[in-house]
Amino acid sequence: MYGGIAIFTDGLHIAVKRCGRGKDLVMLHGYMSCKESFYNNIPAFSGNFCVTAPDFPGFGASSPIPRGWSVGDYAAWLEKFMAASGIEGAYLLAHSFGARVAIKFAANYPNFAPRYAERAFGSEEYRSLAPVMRESYKKIVNEDLRADAARVHCPVLLVYGSGDTVTPAAEEGLAFAAAMPRACLKIIGGGHFCFMQNSEIFNAEAAAFLGGLRET
């Protein structure tokens, strides 16, 4: 379906799936997940976009992180990864923890102009993590990103599952939608992984949003 490549940033091996042609679309997975979580989404977008889906450092087939990274550390890595990959002005499609990184990235690296973030973060995996990942986890979940969200001035689509009890739309969804000046909140059927559970509707919502951006 799509090809796998490796990109090195700061000595870290990054496993990447890349396919398609057109405007760059970078997909950022959630915590304790990997690029394969977008299995049902990549084919839907690769016809119109050059899709790049990396495993974050510390996850999937990428190198482990050398210490407990914060959201800011992952955002700084993303800037280097995109530069090393020749990606500029990309759209971002992100889930959960990936969306936290996308918010921080959009607030601090506006020249890369990400245009799409999906969902906020929350999870219960702490006790299963290795020590360095526990350190990173605490930094990630304890950081309030509402001030960063307020600095994201590009268009953003937030998609939440109606049955999500990890990051409920009525709580985090509304909070981020209110914080971002140009955000739109959509609620579809499904839980925390609604983009997988209800992929056809999710893909249609995201494609319509991205299509509108390409026409402006």
C-alpha positions, 0 to 999 in steps of 0.5 A: 500500500505504501513504502517505508523509509528511514530518516535520521535526525540528531542521530535518531533513526526515524521509521517513516511511511510515505506515499502519494503526490501533491501538497505535503500532509504529515500524520502524527500518531498518538501516545503508545501508538505508531504510524500504522494507526493511520492504516485506514486513512493513508490510502484515502489521502494519498491520491491528492497529497504526499502523505508522510507518517513517521513513528515518533522517537520512542515509539514504533520502529524509531529510536528510543528517546535519550531522556524524558521528552516534553511536548516542546521537545517533540515539537522541536524534533518535528521541526528538524524532521520536516526540514530533513525531509524537505517538507515545508508548509505542510498540512498536519493530521494528528491524533491525541498526543500527536495533536498536542505536538501539533499545537505546540509546533504550530504556535512556535514554528508558524513558518511551517504553516500546519493547517490541521490538528485532530484531537487532544490527549489523554490516556492511562498507560503510565504503569506500563511505560519504561522509566524514560517514557514515564518521565516524558509522559509526566511532562506531556500530560502536565503541560497546559497547552491553552496558551499555545493553542491561542497562538495558533492562527491557522485554520484547525479542524478538531474531530472528536468521538462522541463516545470518547471518555479519555478526552471528552469533546464536552471538556477538552474539545470545547476548551481547545475550540474556544482557545484557537481563533480559527478552530472548528469542532466536529463530533462523529461516532466512535471513541478515542480512536474515532479516526480508526473506528469511523474512518470513512466519516472521519476521512470525509470530514478531513478531506472536505476541510483540506479541500476548502483550504486548497481552494483559498 
